[in-house]
Amino acid sequence: MNSAVPAPPAIVAILAFDARNQLAVRRLGSKAGLPFTGTDLVMATSRLESAFAQHTAPVEYFSSAAGGRSYRVFFARVEGKPADSEIAFESLDALAANPAALAPSLAVLLDQLEPHLVDIPYLHLGENDFIYKFRPALERNTAIYAQDPAASGLYQSQLCAAIKALVRRHERTADAPVSLDFGATRYVIPSHFGFCLGVKNAIERAYETLAENPGKRVFMLSELIHNPFVNEDLLRRGLRYLQTDKGQPYTTSDEPGAPRLWHTLTPDDIVIIPAFGATDEDKRRLVRRGLAVSQYDATCMLVEKVWKAARAYGREGYTVVIHGKSEHEETKATFSNTRRYAPAVIVRNLEETHRLATIIASDDPAVRASFYEFFAGKHTPGFDVARDLDRIAIVNQTTLLMNETLEIIEHLRGVYRAKYGDDTRVGGTSRRDTLCYATQVNQDALSRALAEPLDAAFVIGGKNSSNTYQLFRLCEQKLGAKAFFIQSEANIPSRDHVDHYVYGHGTGHTESRPLWPTCAKPKRILITGGASCPDGIIQQVITRINSFFPADQLRSIETVLAALH
């Protein structure tokens, strides 16, 4: 006769978090405990609703054992103050700092939250929802960053506004370039240039946040966009950065041993996530400190679209190959997000893809083992070459050249076709859903402009702007040394030379180049800007170049605008 006592049924525990990712706990004398439990989900939910009228549907995340009982743990997001005065919100860091003040069951569950922290800020969103949707033009608050006279010249341009109104018939389709005839010189401007929708939305979010939170500390996780003038203007208004674009933390001062700004954060502070997105590691740090995350997450929809594609590929059993620069914030965020769903490896360019292809094609153990050395730091932990290169799917850093991504896809398809007789092991190759249309349309518009006869080309953008560099690469292929990569009109000190930036990973530098010899004939100059280049800087570059010509040989901006219309 079996006299074993059956195990008691699992207790349902709902962990309820507010918009600042703080956990609702019940005060049990000197200890904090679980407030919303029950023998089933209905009972636990009833207790949740007695404290919070507004909450998301509880979702089950994990099971656990504590104090001889088993628990099914659900998460929910709640709004408003609790109706029960014994319930209070605490940040996870504050709870962890005093484990003796926790009920045993709560202490055990808190120890198991780490893998799930990144989900907590987004409990109110469905799987197919986007963190931050592009706002239509009528809903956008463009005046928020231009109302300050000191910044109006940075963002506003009569010329650029007129060009966009004239030739941008569709945001996703490039049109013929526009010619601006100033008499002594002429400018060829692509139909698409400068700020993309993701950047516009992120900038507006930053300026709105500063305006809506006077007296609060407002931080950006790292640079909002890769443009020094925009970032400097935000600093002037009181914004601060937590870390560099390479993830190096800033400190409270330059004094030796000064604490990192990360360590000074409190739930009353605000941290904005830039358009590139953030790694899971950084999001977890914000969650633990009890800061709002989703409310200030300005991740570009097109970046998040890449994440969703990688997630889908992972669920279908593919390993994800990310075409990107491993040191770039966006690629780091994509890699971090992808590793939750699939093995992943980063390839920088076609050259690294050839190296990966050699490893895929070979059955030689030594060749296959070289993967771990060559791609050190660029693959997910536990990556198994024998298993994880059986099926792959490719996504990309949105700021890179589309044609290069397509070449990578086609090359890898050829490798699998040669080895297995078909290319069905390469997923998603017929879809371009991870290619940013904004980056691509700027490239397409530039290609149309480069078909014109030109004497020089200026590509304007931040030194660490990947998409700007891709535009420069196109110009350099056509014009060679007559193509210039600059940040603003300050890089054209005279008609004799240009301070041209030579792009390079860790080796970038500025060099002086001659502009052109004195010549009576009108110059035809192409000018474009990267996705993080404000319109005002484009017009300032035109004004600077015009200053090198006699005033009596130039037509006024008003005359040029009238001719456009």
C-alpha positions as CSV (number, residue, x, y, z in Angstrom):
1,M,0.0,0.0,0.0
2,N,1.4,3.3,-1.1
3,S,1.2,5.8,1.8
4,A,3.0,8.6,0.0
5,V,1.4,12.0,0.6
6,P,0.6,13.7,-2.7
7,A,2.4,16.9,-3.3
8,P,0.3,20.0,-2.7
9,P,-0.8,21.8,-5.9
10,A,1.3,24.6,-7.2
11,I,0.5,28.1,-5.9
12,V,-0.1,30.7,-8.6
13,A,1.9,33.9,-7.9
14,I,1.4,37.1,-9.9
15,L,4.3,39.5,-9.9
16,A,2.9,42.9,-10.6
17,F,5.1,45.7,-11.9
18,D,4.4,49.4,-12.5
19,A,5.5,51.5,-15.4
20,R,8.9,52.0,-13.7
21,N,9.3,48.3,-13.4
22,Q,9.0,48.3,-9.7
23,L,7.5,45.3,-8.0
24,A,4.4,45.4,-5.9
25,V,5.1,43.8,-2.5
26,R,3.0,43.3,0.6
27,R,4.3,44.5,4.0
28,L,4.2,41.7,6.5
29,G,5.5,43.3,9.6
30,S,9.2,43.7,9.1
31,K,9.2,41.6,5.9
32,A,8.0,42.0,2.3
33,G,6.0,39.2,0.8
34,L,4.0,38.1,-2.3
35,P,0.7,40.0,-2.4
36,F,-1.2,38.2,-5.2
37,T,-1.3,34.4,-4.8
38,G,-3.9,31.7,-5.0
39,T,-4.6,28.0,-5.6
40,D,-5.4,28.9,-9.2
41,L,-5.1,31.8,-11.6
42,V,-8.6,33.0,-11.0
43,M,-8.0,33.4,-7.2
44,A,-4.6,35.2,-7.8
45,T,-6.1,37.5,-10.4
46,S,-9.0,38.4,-8.1
47,R,-6.6,39.5,-5.4
48,L,-4.7,41.5,-8.0
49,E,-7.9,43.2,-9.1
50,S,-8.8,44.1,-5.5
51,A,-5.6,46.2,-5.4
52,F,-5.4,47.4,-9.0
53,A,-8.4,48.1,-11.3
54,Q,-6.1,48.4,-14.3
55,H,-3.7,45.7,-15.3
56,T,-2.6,43.6,-18.2
57,A,-3.6,40.0,-18.5
58,P,-1.2,37.9,-16.3
59,V,1.2,35.8,-18.4
60,E,3.0,32.8,-17.1
61,Y,6.8,33.0,-17.2
62,F,8.4,30.2,-15.1
63,S,7.9,27.7,-12.3
64,S,9.8,27.5,-9.1
65,A,10.0,25.8,-5.7
66,A,10.2,27.7,-2.4
67,G,9.7,26.6,1.2
68,G,8.5,23.2,0.2
69,R,5.9,24.6,-2.2
70,S,5.9,24.9,-5.9
71,Y,4.9,28.1,-7.7
72,R,3.7,29.0,-11.1
73,V,4.9,32.6,-11.6
74,F,2.9,35.1,-13.8
75,F,3.8,38.7,-14.7
76,A,1.4,41.6,-15.1
77,R,1.7,45.3,-15.5
78,V,-0.5,47.5,-13.3
79,E,-1.4,51.2,-13.3
80,G,-2.3,53.6,-10.5
81,K,-1.8,53.5,-6.8
82,P,-2.8,50.3,-5.0
83,A,-6.2,50.3,-3.2
84,D,-4.6,48.2,-0.4
85,S,-2.4,50.4,1.8
86,E,-0.2,47.5,2.8
87,I,1.0,47.1,-0.8
88,A,4.0,49.2,-1.9
89,F,6.3,49.3,-4.9
90,E,10.0,48.7,-4.6
91,S,12.8,48.5,-7.2
92,L,14.4,45.1,-7.6
93,D,17.8,46.5,-6.6
94,A,16.3,47.9,-3.4
95,L,14.7,44.5,-2.6
96,A,17.9,42.6,-3.4
97,A,20.0,44.9,-1.2
98,N,18.1,43.7,2.0
99,P,17.4,40.0,1.6
100,A,16.7,39.6,5.3
101,A,13.6,41.8,4.9
102,L,12.1,39.4,2.3
103,A,9.7,36.6,2.9
104,P,11.4,33.3,1.9
105,S,9.0,32.7,-1.0
106,L,9.6,36.2,-2.5
107,A,13.4,35.9,-2.0
108,V,13.5,32.6,-4.0
109,L,11.4,34.0,-6.8
110,L,13.4,37.2,-7.1
111,D,16.6,35.1,-7.5
112,Q,15.0,33.6,-10.7
113,L,13.9,36.8,-12.4
114,E,17.2,37.6,-14.2
115,P,16.4,35.8,-17.5
116,H,13.0,37.5,-17.7
117,L,13.9,41.1,-16.7
118,V,14.0,42.3,-20.3
119,D,10.4,41.3,-20.8
120,I,9.0,43.3,-17.8
121,P,9.0,46.8,-19.4
122,Y,6.9,45.5,-22.4
123,L,4.2,43.5,-20.7
124,H,1.6,45.9,-22.0
125,L,2.6,45.2,-25.6
126,G,1.7,42.3,-27.8
127,E,4.3,40.3,-29.7
128,N,3.6,42.1,-33.0
129,D,3.3,45.6,-31.5
130,F,6.2,48.0,-31.9
131,I,7.8,49.8,-29.0
132,Y,7.7,53.2,-30.6
133,K,5.6,53.6,-33.8
134,F,6.4,56.3,-36.3
135,R,4.0,59.2,-35.8
136,P,2.3,60.5,-39.0
137,A,3.4,64.0,-40.0
138,L,0.2,65.7,-38.6
139,E,1.0,64.2,-35.1
140,R,4.7,65.0,-35.1
141,N,5.9,67.9,-32.9
142,T,8.6,69.3,-35.1
143,A,8.5,72.6,-33.4
144,I,9.7,71.1,-30.1
145,Y,13.3,71.2,-31.2
146,A,13.3,74.3,-33.4
147,Q,11.5,76.8,-31.1
148,D,14.8,77.7,-29.5
149,P,16.4,80.4,-31.8
150,A,19.8,79.0,-30.9
151,A,18.8,75.7,-32.6
152,S,16.5,76.8,-35.4
153,G,19.5,77.2,-37.8
154,L,20.4,73.6,-37.0
155,Y,17.1,72.0,-38.0
156,Q,15.4,74.4,-40.4
157,S,16.2,75.1,-44.0
158,Q,14.1,76.9,-46.6
159,L,16.0,75.1,-49.4
160,C,15.6,71.6,-48.1
161,A,12.0,72.1,-47.3
162,A,11.3,73.3,-50.8
163,I,13.2,70.4,-52.3
164,K,11.3,67.8,-50.3
165,A,8.0,69.5,-51.2
166,L,8.9,69.5,-54.9
167,V,10.3,66.0,-55.5
168,R,9.5,63.6,-52.6
169,R,6.3,62.1,-54.0
170,H,6.8,59.0,-51.9
171,E,8.9,58.4,-48.8
172,R,10.0,55.0,-50.0
173,T,10.8,55.8,-53.7
174,A,13.7,57.9,-55.0
175,D,13.0,60.5,-57.7
176,A,15.2,62.6,-59.9
177,P,17.6,65.0,-58.2
178,V,17.0,68.7,-58.0
179,S,19.4,71.3,-59.4
180,L,19.9,74.6,-57.5
181,D,21.3,77.2,-59.9
182,F,23.1,80.0,-57.9
183,G,24.7,81.3,-61.1
184,A,28.4,81.0,-60.2
185,T,27.8,77.5,-58.9
186,R,25.1,74.8,-59.1
187,Y,24.2,72.2,-56.6
188,V,22.7,68.7,-57.3
189,I,20.6,67.5,-54.4
190,P,19.2,64.0,-54.3
191,S,15.4,63.7,-53.7
192,H,16.0,61.9,-50.4
193,F,18.6,63.0,-47.9
194,G,19.0,63.8,-44.2
195,F,16.8,62.8,-41.3
196,C,14.9,59.5,-41.7
197,L,11.6,58.9,-39.8
198,G,13.3,56.9,-37.1
199,V,15.7,59.8,-36.3
200,K,13.0,62.4,-36.5
201,N,10.9,60.5,-34.0
202,A,13.8,59.8,-31.6
203,I,14.9,63.5,-31.7
204,E,11.3,64.7,-30.9
205,R,11.1,62.1,-28.1
206,A,14.3,63.5,-26.5
207,Y,13.3,67.2,-26.8
208,E,9.7,66.5,-25.6
209,T,11.1,64.5,-22.6
210,L,13.4,67.4,-21.6
211,A,10.5,69.9,-21.9
212,E,8.0,67.8,-20.0
213,N,10.4,67.0,-17.1
214,P,11.9,70.3,-15.7
215,G,14.0,69.7,-12.6
216,K,14.5,66.0,-13.3
217,R,17.7,64.3,-14.4
218,V,17.3,63.2,-18.0
219,F,19.9,60.8,-19.4
220,M,20.4,59.2,-22.8
221,L,21.8,55.7,-22.7
222,S,24.3,56.7,-25.4
223,E,24.4,59.2,-28.3
224,L,20.8,59.8,-29.6
225,I,22.1,59.7,-33.2
226,H,25.5,59.9,-34.8
227,N,25.5,63.7,-35.2
228,P,27.7,65.8,-32.9
229,F,25.6,69.0,-33.4
230,V,22.3,67.4,-32.4
231,N,23.9,65.7,-29.4
232,E,25.7,69.0,-28.3
233,D,22.4,70.9,-28.5
234,L,20.7,68.3,-26.3
235,L,23.6,68.6,-23.8
236,R,23.2,72.3,-23.8
237,R,19.5,71.8,-22.7
238,G,20.5,69.6,-19.8
239,L,20.6,66.0,-21.2
240,R,23.5,63.8,-20.1
241,Y,24.8,60.5,-21.5
242,L,25.4,57.4,-19.4
243,Q,27.9,55.8,-21.8
244,T,29.8,56.3,-25.1
245,D,28.6,54.8,-28.3
246,K,31.1,52.0,-27.6
247,G,29.5,51.2,-24.2
248,Q,32.2,52.9,-22.1
249,P,30.5,54.3,-18.9
250,Y,30.8,58.0,-18.0
251,T,31.5,59.0,-14.4
252,T,30.2,61.8,-12.3
253,S,33.4,63.8,-12.7
254,D,36.9,63.5,-14.1
255,E,38.4,62.8,-10.7
256,P,40.0,59.4,-10.2
257,G,37.7,56.9,-8.6
258,A,34.6,59.0,-9.4
259,P,31.4,56.8,-9.4
260,R,29.8,55.9,-12.7
261,L,26.7,57.7,-13.6
262,W,25.0,54.3,-13.9
263,H,25.5,53.8,-10.1
264,T,23.8,57.1,-9.3
265,L,20.5,56.4,-11.0
266,T,17.3,56.4,-9.0
267,P,13.7,55.6,-9.9
268,D,13.1,59.4,-10.3
269,D,15.6,59.7,-13.1
270,I,14.8,59.3,-16.8
271,V,16.9,57.3,-19.3
272,I,16.1,57.5,-23.0
273,I,17.0,54.6,-25.2
274,P,18.2,55.9,-28.6
275,A,17.0,55.0,-32.1
276,F,19.7,52.2,-32.4
277,G,18.0,50.3,-29.5
278,A,19.7,48.9,-26.5
279,T,21.2,45.5,-25.4
280,D,19.3,43.3,-23.1
281,E,22.1,43.7,-20.6
282,D,21.5,47.5,-20.4
283,K,17.8,47.1,-20.3
284,R,18.1,44.7,-17.3
285,R,20.2,47.3,-15.5
286,L,17.5,49.9,-15.9
287,V,14.8,47.5,-14.8
288,R,16.6,46.5,-11.7
289,R,17.1,50.2,-10.7
290,G,13.3,50.8,-11.1
291,L,13.4,53.2,-14.0
292,A,10.8,53.5,-16.7
293,V,12.0,51.9,-19.9
294,S,9.3,51.5,-22.5
295,Q,8.0,55.0,-22.0
296,Y,11.4,56.4,-23.0
297,D,12.4,53.8,-25.5
298,A,12.9,55.5,-28.9
299,T,14.1,52.3,-30.8
300,C,13.5,52.8,-34.5
301,M,10.6,50.6,-35.8
302,L,12.8,49.4,-38.6
303,V,15.5,48.3,-36.2
304,E,12.9,46.5,-34.2
305,K,11.6,44.9,-37.4
306,V,15.0,43.3,-37.8
307,W,14.6,41.9,-34.2
308,K,11.2,40.5,-35.0
309,A,12.6,38.8,-38.2
310,A,15.5,37.3,-36.2
311,R,13.0,36.0,-33.6
312,A,10.9,34.4,-36.3
313,Y,13.9,32.7,-37.9
314,G,15.1,31.4,-34.6
315,R,11.7,29.8,-33.9
316,E,11.9,28.2,-37.3
317,G,15.2,26.6,-36.3
318,Y,17.6,28.8,-38.2
319,T,20.9,30.2,-36.9
320,V,20.9,34.0,-37.5
321,V,23.8,35.6,-39.4
322,I,23.9,39.3,-38.7
323,H,25.5,41.5,-41.4
324,G,26.8,44.3,-39.3
325,K,29.6,46.0,-37.5
326,S,30.1,44.3,-34.1
327,E,31.1,47.5,-32.4
328,H,28.0,49.5,-33.6
329,E,25.3,50.1,-31.1
330,E,22.6,48.8,-33.4
331,T,24.3,45.5,-34.2
332,K,25.1,45.0,-30.5
333,A,21.4,45.5,-29.7
334,T,20.3,43.2,-32.5
335,F,22.8,40.5,-31.5
336,S,21.7,40.7,-27.8
337,N,18.1,40.5,-28.8
338,T,18.6,37.6,-31.2
339,R,20.5,35.4,-28.8
340,R,17.3,34.9,-26.8
341,Y,15.8,33.0,-29.8
342,A,18.6,31.6,-31.8
343,P,22.3,31.0,-32.2
344,A,23.9,34.0,-34.0
345,V,27.1,35.1,-35.6
346,I,28.1,38.6,-36.9
347,V,29.8,39.1,-40.3
348,R,31.1,42.5,-41.0
349,N,31.4,42.4,-44.8
350,L,31.7,40.1,-47.8
351,E,35.3,39.2,-46.9
352,E,34.2,37.8,-43.5
353,T,31.3,36.1,-45.2
354,H,33.8,34.3,-47.5
355,R,35.6,33.1,-44.3
356,L,32.3,31.8,-42.9
357,A,31.4,30.2,-46.2
358,T,34.7,28.3,-46.2
359,I,33.9,26.9,-42.8
360,I,30.4,26.0,-43.8
361,A,31.6,24.2,-47.0
362,S,34.4,22.2,-45.3
363,D,34.1,18.9,-43.4
364,D,37.7,19.3,-42.1
365,P,37.6,19.5,-38.3
366,A,40.5,21.9,-38.3
367,V,38.8,24.3,-40.7
368,R,35.6,24.1,-38.8
369,A,37.4,24.7,-35.5
370,S,38.9,28.0,-36.9
371,F,35.4,29.5,-36.6
372,Y,35.9,30.0,-32.8
373,E,39.1,32.0,-33.3
374,F,38.1,34.0,-36.3
375,F,34.7,34.9,-35.0
376,A,35.7,35.2,-31.3
377,G,33.4,37.7,-29.6
378,K,31.0,37.6,-32.6
379,H,29.0,34.5,-31.9
380,T,26.6,33.5,-29.2
381,P,27.8,31.4,-26.2
382,G,27.7,27.7,-26.8
383,F,27.7,28.0,-30.5
384,D,28.2,24.6,-32.1
385,V,29.6,24.7,-35.6
386,A,28.5,21.1,-36.3
387,R,24.9,21.9,-35.3
388,D,24.4,25.7,-35.8
389,L,25.6,26.1,-39.3
390,D,23.2,23.5,-40.7
391,R,20.6,26.2,-41.5
392,I,21.0,30.0,-41.5
393,A,19.0,33.1,-42.1
394,I,20.5,36.6,-42.7
395,V,19.5,39.9,-41.2
396,N,21.4,43.2,-41.3
397,Q,22.4,46.4,-39.6
398,T,19.9,48.8,-41.2
399,T,22.5,51.4,-42.0
400,L,24.6,49.3,-44.4
401,L,24.5,49.0,-48.1
402,M,21.6,46.9,-49.3
403,N,23.5,45.5,-52.2
404,E,26.3,44.3,-50.0
405,T,23.7,42.4,-47.8
406,L,22.2,40.9,-50.9
407,E,25.6,39.8,-52.1
408,I,26.2,38.1,-48.8
409,I,22.9,36.3,-49.1
410,E,23.6,35.2,-52.6
411,H,27.1,34.0,-51.8
412,L,25.8,31.9,-48.8
413,R,23.0,30.5,-50.9
414,G,25.6,29.4,-53.5
415,V,27.6,27.7,-50.7
416,Y,24.7,25.7,-49.5
417,R,23.6,24.9,-53.0
418,A,27.0,23.5,-53.8
419,K,27.2,21.4,-50.6
420,Y,23.6,20.2,-50.3
421,G,22.2,20.4,-53.8
422,D,19.8,23.2,-53.0
423,D,19.7,26.5,-51.0
424,T,16.6,25.8,-48.9
425,R,18.9,25.8,-45.8
426,V,19.3,29.6,-46.2
427,G,16.1,31.2,-44.8
428,G,14.4,34.4,-45.8
429,T,16.4,35.0,-48.9
430,S,13.4,36.1,-51.0
431,R,12.4,38.7,-48.4
432,R,13.9,42.1,-47.8
433,D,12.1,42.9,-44.6
434,T,15.2,43.5,-42.6
435,L,16.6,46.1,-45.0
436,C,15.8,49.7,-43.9
437,Y,13.8,51.5,-46.6
438,A,15.0,54.9,-45.4
439,T,18.7,53.9,-45.7
440,Q,18.0,52.3,-49.1
441,V,16.0,55.2,-50.6
442,N,18.8,57.7,-49.6
443,Q,21.2,55.4,-51.4
444,D,19.0,55.1,-54.5
445,A,18.4,58.8,-54.7
446,L,22.2,59.4,-54.4
447,S,22.8,56.9,-57.2
448,R,20.5,58.9,-59.5
449,A,22.2,62.1,-58.6
450,L,25.6,60.6,-59.3
451,A,24.6,60.0,-62.9
452,E,24.8,63.8,-63.4
453,P,28.0,65.5,-64.5
454,L,29.7,66.6,-61.3
455,D,32.8,68.5,-60.1
456,A,32.7,67.5,-56.5
457,A,30.4,65.7,-53.9
458,F,30.0,66.5,-50.2
459,V,28.5,63.9,-47.9
460,I,27.5,65.4,-44.5
461,G,27.2,63.4,-41.3
462,G,28.8,62.4,-38.0
463,K,32.2,60.7,-38.0
464,N,30.8,57.6,-36.5
465,S,27.7,57.5,-38.7
466,S,27.7,54.2,-40.6
467,N,24.9,55.1,-43.1
468,T,26.7,58.4,-43.9
469,Y,29.9,56.5,-44.7
470,Q,27.9,54.2,-47.0
471,L,26.8,57.2,-48.9
472,F,30.3,58.5,-49.1
473,R,31.5,55.1,-50.5
474,L,29.0,55.5,-53.4
475,C,30.4,59.0,-54.1
476,E,34.0,57.9,-53.9
477,Q,33.4,55.0,-56.4
478,K,32.2,57.6,-58.9
479,L,34.3,60.7,-58.1
480,G,37.4,59.4,-56.3
481,A,39.2,62.2,-54.5
482,K,36.6,64.7,-55.5
483,A,34.2,63.1,-52.9
484,F,34.4,64.6,-49.4
485,F,33.1,63.3,-46.1
486,I,32.5,66.3,-43.8
487,Q,30.5,67.1,-40.6
488,S,29.6,70.7,-41.3
489,E,30.5,73.9,-43.2
490,A,33.4,74.3,-40.6
491,N,35.2,71.5,-42.5
492,I,35.4,73.8,-45.6
493,P,37.7,76.5,-44.3
494,S,38.6,77.9,-47.7
495,R,38.2,77.2,-51.4
496,D,41.7,75.8,-51.3
497,H,41.1,72.8,-49.1
498,V,38.5,70.6,-47.3
499,D,39.0,68.9,-43.9
500,H,37.9,65.4,-45.2
501,Y,37.2,62.7,-42.7
502,V,38.8,59.3,-43.6
503,Y,36.4,56.7,-42.0
504,G,37.9,53.8,-40.2
505,H,37.1,51.5,-37.3
506,G,39.4,52.9,-34.6
507,T,41.6,54.5,-37.2
508,G,39.5,57.3,-38.5
509,H,41.3,60.6,-39.0
510,T,40.9,64.0,-40.8
511,E,43.1,65.0,-43.7
512,S,43.3,68.2,-45.7
513,R,42.3,67.9,-49.4
514,P,42.3,70.5,-52.2
515,L,38.8,71.5,-53.3
516,W,39.4,72.6,-56.9
517,P,41.6,75.0,-58.8
518,T,40.4,78.5,-59.6
519,C,38.1,78.2,-62.6
520,A,35.6,80.5,-64.2
521,K,33.1,77.9,-65.2
522,P,30.2,77.1,-62.9
523,K,30.7,74.3,-60.6
524,R,28.3,71.3,-60.3
525,I,28.5,70.1,-56.7
526,L,26.5,67.2,-55.3
527,I,25.4,67.6,-51.6
528,T,23.7,65.0,-49.5
529,G,23.4,64.2,-45.8
530,G,23.2,61.0,-43.8
531,A,20.1,59.9,-41.9
532,S,21.3,61.9,-38.9
533,C,22.2,65.1,-40.7
534,P,19.8,68.1,-39.9
535,D,18.6,70.1,-42.9
536,G,20.1,73.3,-41.5
537,I,23.6,72.0,-41.8
538,I,23.0,71.2,-45.5
539,Q,22.0,74.7,-46.2
540,Q,24.9,76.1,-44.2
541,V,27.3,74.0,-46.4
542,I,25.8,75.6,-49.5
543,T,26.1,79.0,-48.0
544,R,29.8,78.4,-47.1
545,I,30.7,77.3,-50.7
546,N,28.8,80.2,-52.1
547,S,30.9,82.5,-50.0
548,F,34.0,81.6,-52.1
549,F,32.4,83.2,-55.2
550,P,32.0,87.0,-55.8
551,A,28.6,88.2,-54.6
552,D,27.8,89.7,-57.9
553,Q,28.1,86.3,-59.6
554,L,25.5,84.7,-57.2
555,R,21.8,84.5,-57.3
556,S,20.0,85.0,-54.0
557,I,18.3,82.1,-52.1
558,E,15.0,83.8,-52.7
559,T,15.5,83.8,-56.5
560,V,16.6,80.2,-56.4
561,L,13.6,79.2,-54.3
562,A,11.2,81.1,-56.7
563,A,12.8,79.2,-59.6
564,L,12.1,75.9,-57.8
565,H,8.5,76.7,-57.3
